[in-house]
Amino acid sequence: MEKLEMIERLAKEIWNECYSDILSKEQIDYMLNKFLTVDAMKKYPNMHYVLIDEGFYAYEINSDHLFLSKLYLKKEFRGKKIAKRIINSLLEYKLPIILTVNKNNQAYYAYLKMGFKVIDSVISDIGNGYVMDDYIMKLDVINEKAYAKINLNLHVLGKRNDGYHELESLMLPIDLYDEIILISSQNLEYETSIENDIIIKAYNLMKEYFKIDEGVKIILNKKIPIGAGLAGGSACASAVIRGLNKLWKINASLDELARISLMIGSDTGFCMYNKPAIIKGRGDIIEFVTYEENRYLFLLNPKFMVSTKEIFDNYQNEKAENDLEPVTMRLYPQLKSIKEEFKKYNLDLKMSGSGPTLFAFSSNLALLNELKKIYTDYLIVITKMKS
């Protein structure tokens, strides 16, 4: 209660500074007392308060959105792209943002450019001849996790007429993921990343396939090593497809999305579902299986990338638990040395996909944490199978 009283007092000071030359003291007091009971606010009753960039704002957070209403802004800060700075700061909540804006306010056009859409309008008579004529606008924000995978086995059965290889592999999703944040926008916006190529392919695929005339802002928080045999790129592409399906309200089934995703990759179908499965063909045949593994997963990446194309180009029909492992070990002998090194810790490291990431399961968490401290030249992640 003490904090609320302090904020209300501060709000009154800011309000007086901003509007004392426009409204009478009686009008100011009336608005302060009645503001949160106007029609727009009644829809969002659990309001909190925050000061951002010299403005005083009200916001409500629940499980599926963040509601923002600008209350006061000092005169010297008006018209200086404050709205965009405020929205960007609030995106850390990773929730859709709903706000009210006066229909005659230039900020309305700024919000439109940022991707907000009008979802309602309201006229509120708050007394003393003062009427608020507002739009209620919403900025949709979708969060998707792009989970990595490991191959418990991988067999190359031959080359297909379409140039792909016929494969069979038991694949598990693991609790290591990139985070994809999709924000409604009029145009395509994205941050620079080596994964952009397949992400933009996924965006273009959805836009063209479903004939969508909208853009999106894509933010990628990268955690999966690149070119590591963990399907990081495919996972991101699948996450973008899932997210755009929600953002653009396409409402396609996961099965349809998985089928579409195969146009841009072989692992995208598996990554669409994130369930243990035996993958066959070129990734288009997915047989879900029950697989339980409660031990810790030790991932070791040697901090260099391997080209999947290079591995398949040098494949010589070797047979192993992972048929690609002999090829990668031959081209990158340091991986073989790493495998030998870790045998003294009773860790039988295996390779995921075309490499170079190696993995092993273990119940000895203390040992795994100690190895992470010792072998700092490698990227080591300790995680588990995705639940």
N, C-alpha and C positions, 0 to 999 in steps of 0.2 A: 504493500500500500504506500509506503514511503517513496518508493521509486516512481510509482504512478503519479503521486502528487508532485514530485519534482519535475517530471516530464510535462505534466499539465501546466505547471507554472512557467516552465521554459517555453512551452508552446504559446502561451499567452503573450510572453514577451516578444517572440518572433512575430506572432500574428499582429500585434500592435505596431511593430516596426514596419511590417509590410503594408498594412491596410488602414492605418490610422488616418491617412489622408483621403480615404475613400468612404469609409463607413463610420458611423457614430459609435461611441462607446457602447451604447445599448445594443446596437446591431452586433458588434463584436462579441459581447458577452452572450447574447442570445445564440449566436452561431457556435460559439465554443461549447455551450451547454447542449445544443441540439444536433451538432454535426453528425454524431455517430448514430442518430436515430433517423436520418433521412433515408428515403426508399432504397437508394443504392447500397447503403451500409447495412440495412436490415437483412440483406441476403447473406451478409458475411459478419455475423455478430461477434465472433471471438477475436477482436482486434488487439494487436500489439503496436508499439510505437518505436520509431527509430529515427535517428538523425543521420543523414547521409549528405555529404557535399553541401553543407549549409542549408539543407532543406529539412523540413519536418514531415515525416511520412508515417502512415498507419499501414500495418500489414497483418495478414492472418495466414498462418501456415497450418494446413492439415495434410492428410495422407496423399492427396492428389493435386493440390495446387497451392500457389502462394497468391494472396490477394494484396494488392498495393493500391493505396490512394494517396496522392500528393495532397497534403493539407496546406503547407506554407512554404514559400521560397523567397528568400531575401531579394529585393529588387535588383541589386547589382549582379545577381547570379542568374537572372532570367534571360532566356534566349541564348544561352552559351553552351548548348548541347549537353546540359545537365541530365536530361532525360536518359540519353544513351549511357552516360556514365553510371547512373543509378541502376538501370536495368542490368548492365554488365556486372555490377557488384552483386546484384541479387541473384544472378544466375548460378552463384555458388551453391544455392539450395537445390539446384537441378530439378526444379519443379516448374510446371506451367505457371505463368504469371497473369493474374487478372487485375485490371486497374480501371479507374474511372478517369475520364478527362472531359473537360468542357468542350462542347461542340465548336465553340468559337476560338479555342486555344490552338495556337500553332503547333503545340506539342502533339496534337492529334495526328498531324501529317508526319511528324517525326516517328511516332509509334507505328504508323502504317508502313513506313520505309523499313522499320526494324522487323517487320513480320507480324505485328499485331493485327487481329481481325476483330471487327465489331460483332459482338454476340448479343447485345441488348442496348436499349437506351432508356433513360429515366429522367423525368422532370420532377424535381422536389421543391416544394414550397416550404422554406424553412422559416418563414415569418418576416415581419417588418419589411415587406416588399421585396425580399431577396429570394430569387428563384435559381436553382441549380439545374441546368439543362445539360446532361452528361451522356456520353457514350460509355458503355461498359465494354472493354476490349480485352482480348486474351492473346497471350503469346504461348503457343504450345511448345513444350519441351519433352522430349522422349529420351530415356536412358536405356541403353542396351549393353549387356556384357558379352564380349567376344571371347569365348573360352578356348584355350589351347587344347590340343589333343596329343596323345602318345599312341604309337602303334605297338601293341604287345607282340604282334607278328606281322609280317608282310611278305606276300609271295607274288612274284611276277609270273603270270601264266602265258604271256605271249604279247605280240603287238597286234593291234586292231587295224582294220582298214582305214579308220578315220585318223590314224596317227597316234592315238593314245595307246597306253599299255593296259592290257587286261590284268587287273589286280585282285587280290583277296587279302583282307587284313582285318584283324580284330582291333578296333580302335576304342579308346576310352577318353571322355572329356575330363579335364583336370581343373583344379581350382586355381588356375592362373589365367588371368584374362586382361584384355585391353578394354577400356571403357569408351563407348561411343555415345556422344551427346548430340542429338539432332534438335535444332531449334527452327521453328517456322520462319521463313524468309521469302522475300520476293524473288531473290536470285540465288545462285549457288555460291556459297562462301565456305572456304575450308582453310585449315591451317597447314602449313608446309610439313610434309612428312613423306618418307620413302614409301609408305603404304598407300599414298594417295591414288596411285594408278588403279589398283583394283577397287578401291573405295569409290572412285569416280565412275568406274565401269558399272558398279552396282547401282549408283545413282542414275546414270544414263539408262541402264536396263529397265529400272522401275518406271522411270519417266516415260520412256518410249513404249514399253509393253502395255502400260495401263493408261497411256495418253494423258499424263498429268501436266497441267500448266502451272506449276508452282516450283519454287526453289527451296533451298534448305541451307542452314548453316551447320556444318559438321565439325565437331571438336573431337579429336582423338587423344586420349590419354594412354600412352603406349607403355606396356609392361612386358609383353611377350617379345623375346629376342627375334630379330629379323633374320630370315634365311636360316632357320634353326631346325626345321623338320617338325615344327609344332603347329603348323597350319595357321600361323598368326594372320597372314594376309587373307586367307579364306574365311577365317573366323570373323574378321572385320567386315568383309563383304557381306557375309550372312547376317551379321548384326545390323548393318545399314539397311539391308532389304527388310528385315523384320521391323526395324524402327520406322522406316518410311511407310510400311504397310499400315502402321498405327497413326503416324503423323498425318498422312494424307487420307486416312479413313477409307482405305481400299477394301479392307476386310477380307482379303484373300486367305485361304486356308494355309497352314504350315506346309502341307503336302504340295500345294501349288507353288508356294514360294521356293521350296526345295528343288522342285523340277525346273523352275525358271533359273535358279541360281547356278545350275550346272552349265549354263551358257558361258559362265566366266571362270569356272574352275572345277576341279574334280573333288576337292574336299569340302566344297561349300554345302553340299547336300547333308553330309554328316554334321557339319557345324551349325546347320539350321536347327537341328533337333537337340544337340548336346546330350545324347544318351549313348550308353555302351552299345556297340553294334558291330556286326561283321559286314564289311563293305566289299562289294564285288563289282565287276565290270570296270567302268571308268569312274566309279563313285555313284552310279545311278541306281544300283541295287543295294538296298539297305535293309539288313535283317537285325532288328533290335534283339538284344540278349540281356539276360540278368547276370550281372557281374558284381560281386562284392569284394572290396579290398579296403581294409581299415588301416593298413600300415601307412607310414609316411612315405611320400614320394620324394626322392632325391634327384634333382635335375642338375646336370652340369653342362654348361655351354662354354666352349673354349674361346669365345669372343671373336670368332670369325664366321663368315657366312659360307654356305655351300649352295651351289646352283643345282636345283633338281634336274634341269635339262642336262647339265654336265654329267651327273650321275647316271641317268638313263642312257645317255649317248655312249657311255663307257661300260654299260652292263654287258656281261659275257655269260649269261645264263648260270651264274653261280647260285647255289642253293644253300640257304641258312635259315635260321629262325626269322631273320629279316634279310631277304634276298639282296637288298641294296647295301647291307653293311659291309660285305667283302669289297665292294667297289669303292665305297667311301674310305674305308681303311687303307686301301691300296693307293688312292689319290692323296689322302691326308694321313700319312703314317703316324703323326703325332697323336691321333685319336687312339691308335692301338697301344701306344705307350701309356696313355692315360688309363685305359682299361686295365692294363697290367699293374699300374701303380696302385689302383684302388682295390685290387684283389687282397692286399694285405690287411684291408679293413673288412674283409668278408663281404664286399659289395661287388656283385656280378653286374657290371654296367652293360646295358644294352642300348642300341641306337634307335631313336625314333625317326620314322620316315626315311628320308634321304640324308638325314644328319644335318649338322654335326652334334646335336644335343644328345647326351647320354643320360640314362636314367636307371634307377634301381629302387626297389621298395625295401623298407627296413622299419623295424619296431623300435630301434635304438635312436630316439630323438637326440639324446645327449651326444652321441657319436656324430650324428649328422651336423649338429650345430658346431661341434668342434672342428669338423672338416671344413665347414664354411669359413671359419676363422683362419684356418691354416692355408687353404688354397685360394688366396685372394686374387691370383692371376686369372681365375675363372669366374664366370657368372654362375653362382650356385643359388638355387631356389629350393626351399623345402616346403612342400605343400601336401595335398592329398588329392585323391580322385574326387571329382565334382560329385556332391551328394544329390 
